Amino acid sequence: MANQKRAPTERDRQREETHRRLYDTALGIYRRDGIESASIEEIANRAGVSRGTFYFHFSSKDEVLLELMEESEEALCERVAAMPDDAPLQDVIDAVADDMAEVWGDELQLLSDLGIVVMRTAAKGIQEVRQSHPVRGELIPRFQRAMKSGEIASLLPAELTVDFFLVNLFGAAVAWVATPVMPLDQVLETVARFFLKATRPD
């Protein structure tokens, strides 16, 4: 009984409503102006709160985009976790590529800003970023199984191979923003194919 969660109070609900309003307002302004030009004052004013309230909910403008990324990763983790343990690795990485394209394909400005934010965050502590990455954690055991079965080579540890895959996929998505001459899903599917080809056993 001691571990039972406390039922949310009216104050909790109001706090969550304010958080979501700030979040949605900030993303709307980022889409219009980009994160670097966005003003915390405008975000707070449009959300009907004070500047201090913004900082109560978010430590910085970057944190809004990091929350968006976390939300998208939670959905992707659920999708990957629902796949059979023995699903071919190609199916798994295709699911990752498809999901990323679905989330970010129409969000060029936010995707561009996210690239900047991720680089800033990684510069503060790459090890912490890697270990807290939920998709990475979901993929590592699948890559380990693929290496054990001979589906891909084990020239590098599974952890580094997953990092290689995710960095290349995300890097391609951010680069695509500058030259979106084809749909993002086609770009990421191609990157996934290149990755598989490069990691096949000789």
N, C-alpha and C positions, 0 to 999 in steps of 0.2 A: 504493500500500500504506500510505503514511503516514497517509492519511485514514480508514483502516478503523476502525470503532467497536470499542472494547474490549468483550469479552464480559463480561456482568454477573457479578460475584463473589457469593459467599454473603453477604458483608456488604451488597452492593447490594440483594440480594433481601430481606434482613432489614430494611433501611432502608425499602424500598418497602412491605413488609408493615406495618411500624409506621406509616408515613405513611397508608396506607389505613385501618388500624384507627382511628387518631385521627380521620381524616376522617369515616368512617362513624359513629363514636361521637358526634362533635360534631354532626353533622346530626341524629342521633336526639334529642339533648338540645335542640337548637334547635327541633325540631318540637314537643317537649313544653313547653318553657319560653319559647321566643323567644330571640333572640340576646342581647338586653340583660340578661336574667336568668340566662343560662347561665353556669356557673362553669368556668373553666379547670381548677381543681382537680378538679372532678367528671369533666370530660372525660378528664383524664390518669389519674385513678384507675380509671375504668371501662375505659380502654384498657390499663391495666396498666403505665403508664410514669410518669415524673416530670413535674412542671410544666416543668422545663427542656427535656425532650424535646419537649413540645408546641411550645415556642418555637423549637426547632431546626428543626421542620418547618413551622411557621406563625408569621408575625410578629405575628398578632393573630387574634381570633375572626372578624373580617371576612374574612380571607384564605380561610377555609374556604368561605364562601359564594361568593367570587369564583372559587374553583377550580370549584365546582359550575356556575357560570355559564359558565366557559370550556369545561367539558366539554360542556355542552348546545350551546354555540355551535359547537364543532368538528363535532358531528353535523349541525347545521343547515347549516354551510358545505359539508359533503360532499354534503348533499341538494341544495343550490342549484347547486353546481359540476357535479353530474351532469345537470342540466337542459340542454337544447340552448341554444346561444348565442342563437338566435333565438326562444326561448320568449317568449310574450306576457308583458309585465310583470305583468299580472293574475295569471297562473299563479305567477309568482315570489313576489309578495307574499302570495298565498294560502298558498303553501308555508311562508313565514316565520310567518304567523299560525297556521297549523295546527300547526306544530312547537312554537311557544311554548305554545299551548293544551295540547298533548299532554304537554309537560314539566311545566308548572306548574299545570294544572287541578285536581290533587288535592293541591297543596302550598301551601295558603293561608298558613300561618305562615311558611314559607320564602320565599314570594314577597313577603310583607309586609316581612320582614327584609331581603330583597335590595333592595327599594326604598330602605330606610334606608342600606344599605351603599353602593349606587351613588351616592346623593347625597353621602355622606361622601367617597367616592373622587373624584367629579367636582370637589368643592370644592378638592381638593388640586392639580388640574391638568387642566382640561377638554380642553386640546389633546392632552395625552398619552393621555387616555382615548379620545378620538376616533380618534387615529391607530393605537392598538393594538387597536381593536375589529375582530375578524376578519369578522363578518357585514357590517359596514359596508364593509370592503374588498372583499368578494365582491359586494355590491350595486351599488357605484358604477359599474363598467363597464356593468352591465345598465341602470341608469338613464340613463347616457349614450347608450346605443344607443336606448333608448325615446324620449329627447328628439330624437335625430337622425332617427328614423323618424316623429316626430310623434305617437307614442302618448300622450305626456304633454307638457305645455308646458315650455319652458325659461326660465321667468321667474326661476328661481334656479339657481345652479350645481348640478350633480348631487350634489356632496358635501353641500350644505345640504339638498337635497330628500331625500336618504337619511336625514340626521339628523332631519329633520322627521317622516318616516315612522316611524323607529325610536322616537323619543321619544314620539310619540303612541301607538304600539302598546304600548310598555312602560308608559307612564303609565296607559293604559286598563286594563292587566292589574293594576297595583297598586291602582288605584281600585276595581276589581271585588272585591278582597278584602273591602272594607268592606260591599259590597252584592251578594253573589253570588246574585242572584235568577234568573239564567239561566246556562247553561253558558258557560265562558270561551271556547270556540271560537266561539260565536255572537257574543259581544261583539267578539272580535278580527276576525272576518269582517266585521262591520259597520264597524269602524274602517277596515279595508282598503278597503271599498267607498267610504266617505266620502273617503278619501285619493285614490282614483282619480278620483272625481267632481270633487274640488277641483282636481286637476292636469290634467284634460283640456283640450286646446286649445280656445279659444272658436270 
